[in-house]
Amino acid sequence: MSNSDSFIDEVTEEVRRDRFYAGLRRYGWIGALLVLGLVGGAAWNEWRKAEADAAAQAMGDRVLTALDATDPIVRATGLSEVPASGDAAALVALLAAGAQRDGGDTAAAVARLSALESDPGLSPLYRQLATLKRLMLAGAAGTPPADRIAELTGLTAPGAPFRQLAEEQIALAEAEGGDTEAAIARLRALLQEDGVSAGLRTRAQQTIVALGGDPGEG
């Protein structure tokens, strides 16, 4: 390669370098902003995660503290004061309703559960659970068995999350209403289903015996 060619290459490279640095001076702030945005966004996300974790832990601590109370009314009051939203609030409300029931305030428990049922912001799972729990308390609140059965039937659709528990409650309402044969038949059919929990199976068998039936008969 001649000296003139080397000189031309050096000049060309110098021009490229000058253009590169000129571009950096002119548009480099855009890259800097992008870098700052990425770093800032990552920091913001980490801060939000830390805040969410801290809030969840604080809520859990308050729930556990409330549940430690031996007096059910104190438990219900403590749970009612726990700051929560969405499905977490539904879980806390279900616990509070249970504490109110244990404390003998069935009407307040039913009212709390009814409010959960009508909350469109909750997932169907929690709303159906609130319905089931309310209907389980409805007998003590004086709701006739036929009315309870009518509502419980809405929870027995195939694939419904609490279908088997609802069938158990229908059988209990049938027995309460004097239709012992229907109650026994329903519980026997329940025992034949797949996925019946050990607790539910035991309760169904005991109820059949208490009603004068034989769990083994089909």
C-alpha positions as CSV (number, residue, x, y, z in Angstrom):
1,M,0.0,0.0,0.0
2,S,1.4,3.4,-1.0
3,N,1.9,6.3,1.4
4,S,-0.9,8.2,-0.3
5,D,-3.3,5.3,0.2
6,S,-2.4,5.2,3.9
7,F,-2.9,8.9,4.2
8,I,-6.3,8.7,2.6
9,D,-7.4,5.9,4.9
10,E,-6.3,7.8,8.0
11,V,-8.2,10.9,6.8
12,T,-11.3,8.8,6.1
13,E,-11.1,7.2,9.6
14,E,-10.6,10.6,11.2
15,V,-13.7,12.0,9.4
16,R,-15.7,9.0,10.5
17,R,-14.5,9.6,14.1
18,D,-15.4,13.2,13.9
19,R,-18.9,12.4,12.6
20,F,-19.4,9.8,15.3
21,Y,-18.5,12.2,18.1
22,A,-20.5,15.0,16.5
23,G,-23.5,12.7,16.5
24,L,-23.0,11.8,20.1
25,R,-22.9,15.5,21.0
26,R,-26.0,16.2,19.0
27,Y,-28.1,13.1,19.9
28,G,-26.4,11.6,22.8
29,W,-28.9,13.0,25.3
30,I,-31.5,10.7,23.7
31,G,-29.5,7.7,24.6
32,A,-28.9,9.1,28.1
33,L,-32.6,9.6,28.6
34,L,-33.3,6.0,27.5
35,V,-30.7,4.6,29.9
36,L,-32.1,6.8,32.7
37,G,-35.6,5.6,31.8
38,L,-34.6,2.0,31.9
39,V,-32.7,2.3,35.2
40,G,-35.4,4.5,36.7
41,G,-38.2,2.1,35.6
42,A,-36.4,-0.9,37.1
43,A,-35.8,0.9,40.3
44,W,-39.5,1.9,40.4
45,N,-40.7,-1.6,39.9
46,E,-38.4,-2.9,42.6
47,W,-39.7,-0.2,45.0
48,R,-43.3,-1.1,44.2
49,K,-42.6,-4.8,44.7
50,A,-40.9,-4.1,48.1
51,E,-43.9,-1.9,49.1
52,A,-46.4,-4.6,48.1
53,D,-44.4,-7.2,50.0
54,A,-44.2,-5.0,53.1
55,A,-48.0,-4.3,52.9
56,A,-48.8,-7.9,52.5
57,Q,-46.7,-8.9,55.5
58,A,-48.2,-6.1,57.6
59,M,-51.7,-7.3,56.7
60,G,-50.8,-10.9,57.5
61,D,-49.4,-9.8,60.9
62,R,-52.6,-8.0,61.7
63,V,-54.7,-10.9,60.7
64,L,-52.7,-13.3,62.8
65,T,-52.8,-10.9,65.8
66,A,-56.6,-10.6,65.5
67,L,-57.0,-14.4,65.2
68,D,-55.0,-14.9,68.4
69,A,-57.8,-13.2,70.4
70,T,-59.7,-15.8,72.4
71,D,-62.9,-13.6,72.5
72,P,-64.7,-14.0,69.1
73,I,-66.1,-10.5,69.3
74,V,-62.6,-9.1,69.8
75,R,-61.4,-11.3,66.9
76,A,-64.2,-10.0,64.7
77,T,-63.4,-6.4,65.6
78,G,-59.7,-6.9,65.0
79,L,-60.3,-8.5,61.6
80,S,-62.7,-5.7,60.6
81,E,-59.9,-3.2,61.1
82,V,-57.4,-5.0,58.9
83,P,-56.7,-2.8,55.8
84,A,-57.2,-5.0,52.7
85,S,-58.6,-4.8,49.2
86,G,-59.9,-7.2,46.5
87,D,-59.8,-10.9,47.2
88,A,-57.6,-10.4,50.3
89,A,-60.4,-8.3,51.8
90,A,-62.8,-11.1,51.0
91,L,-60.8,-13.6,52.9
92,V,-60.5,-11.3,55.9
93,A,-64.3,-10.6,55.7
94,L,-65.0,-14.4,55.7
95,L,-62.8,-14.8,58.8
96,A,-64.6,-11.9,60.5
97,A,-68.0,-13.4,59.7
98,G,-66.9,-16.7,61.2
99,A,-65.8,-14.8,64.4
100,Q,-69.2,-13.0,64.5
101,R,-70.9,-16.4,64.2
102,D,-68.8,-17.8,67.0
103,G,-69.7,-14.8,69.1
104,G,-73.4,-15.4,68.6
105,D,-74.0,-12.4,66.3
106,T,-75.5,-14.5,63.5
107,A,-77.3,-11.5,62.0
108,A,-74.1,-9.5,61.6
109,A,-72.3,-12.5,60.1
110,V,-75.1,-13.0,57.5
111,A,-75.1,-9.3,56.7
112,R,-71.3,-9.3,56.1
113,L,-71.5,-12.4,53.9
114,S,-74.4,-10.9,51.9
115,A,-72.2,-7.8,51.2
116,L,-69.5,-10.1,49.9
117,E,-72.0,-11.9,47.6
118,S,-73.1,-8.6,46.0
119,D,-69.6,-7.2,45.5
120,P,-68.9,-7.3,41.7
121,G,-65.2,-6.6,42.2
122,L,-64.6,-10.0,43.8
123,S,-63.9,-13.2,41.9
124,P,-66.9,-15.7,41.5
125,L,-65.1,-18.1,43.8
126,Y,-65.2,-15.9,46.8
127,R,-68.8,-14.7,46.1
128,Q,-70.0,-18.3,45.9
129,L,-68.1,-19.2,49.1
130,A,-69.8,-16.3,50.8
131,T,-73.2,-17.5,49.5
132,L,-72.6,-21.0,50.8
133,K,-71.5,-19.8,54.2
134,R,-74.5,-17.5,54.5
135,L,-76.9,-20.3,53.7
136,M,-75.1,-22.5,56.2
137,L,-76.0,-19.8,58.8
138,A,-79.5,-19.2,57.4
139,G,-81.1,-22.0,59.4
140,A,-80.1,-20.4,62.6
141,A,-81.3,-17.1,61.3
142,G,-84.8,-18.6,60.7
143,T,-84.7,-19.1,56.9
144,P,-87.1,-21.9,55.9
145,P,-85.5,-25.1,54.5
146,A,-87.3,-24.8,51.2
147,D,-85.8,-21.3,50.7
148,R,-82.3,-22.5,51.5
149,I,-82.7,-25.4,49.1
150,A,-83.7,-23.1,46.3
151,E,-80.7,-21.0,46.8
152,L,-78.3,-23.8,47.4
153,T,-79.4,-25.5,44.1
154,G,-77.7,-22.6,42.3
155,L,-74.3,-23.8,43.7
156,T,-74.7,-27.4,42.5
157,A,-74.0,-26.9,38.7
158,P,-71.5,-29.3,37.3
159,G,-68.0,-28.0,37.9
160,A,-69.1,-25.5,40.5
161,P,-66.3,-25.2,43.1
162,F,-68.5,-25.9,46.1
163,R,-71.0,-28.2,44.5
164,Q,-70.5,-31.2,46.9
165,L,-70.7,-29.0,50.0
166,A,-73.8,-27.4,48.6
167,E,-75.3,-30.9,48.1
168,E,-74.5,-31.7,51.7
169,Q,-76.3,-28.6,52.9
170,I,-79.3,-29.4,50.7
171,A,-79.5,-32.8,52.3
172,L,-79.5,-31.3,55.8
173,A,-82.2,-28.8,54.8
174,E,-84.3,-31.7,53.3
175,A,-83.9,-33.6,56.6
176,E,-84.9,-30.5,58.6
177,G,-87.9,-30.1,56.4
178,G,-89.0,-33.6,57.1
179,D,-88.0,-35.2,53.8
180,T,-85.7,-37.8,55.3
181,E,-85.7,-40.2,52.4
182,A,-84.6,-37.5,50.0
183,A,-81.8,-36.4,52.3
184,I,-80.5,-40.0,52.7
185,A,-80.7,-40.6,48.9
186,R,-78.8,-37.4,48.2
187,L,-76.1,-38.2,50.7
188,R,-75.7,-41.8,49.4
189,A,-75.3,-40.3,45.9
190,L,-72.7,-37.9,47.2
191,L,-70.7,-40.8,48.7
192,Q,-70.5,-42.4,45.2
193,E,-68.9,-39.3,43.6
194,D,-65.2,-38.9,42.9
195,G,-63.2,-36.4,44.8
196,V,-65.3,-36.4,48.0
197,S,-63.0,-35.3,50.9
198,A,-62.5,-37.5,53.9
199,G,-64.2,-35.0,56.2
200,L,-67.3,-34.7,53.9
201,R,-67.5,-38.5,53.5
202,T,-67.4,-39.0,57.3
203,R,-70.1,-36.4,57.9
204,A,-72.3,-37.8,55.2
205,Q,-72.1,-41.3,56.6
206,Q,-72.8,-40.1,60.1
207,T,-75.8,-38.1,59.0
208,I,-77.2,-41.1,57.1
209,V,-76.9,-43.2,60.2
210,A,-78.5,-40.4,62.4
211,L,-81.4,-40.3,59.9
212,G,-82.0,-44.0,60.3
213,G,-80.3,-45.1,57.1
214,D,-77.5,-47.3,56.1
215,P,-74.6,-45.6,54.3
216,G,-73.8,-48.9,52.4
217,E,-77.2,-49.2,50.8
218,G,-77.7,-47.9,47.3
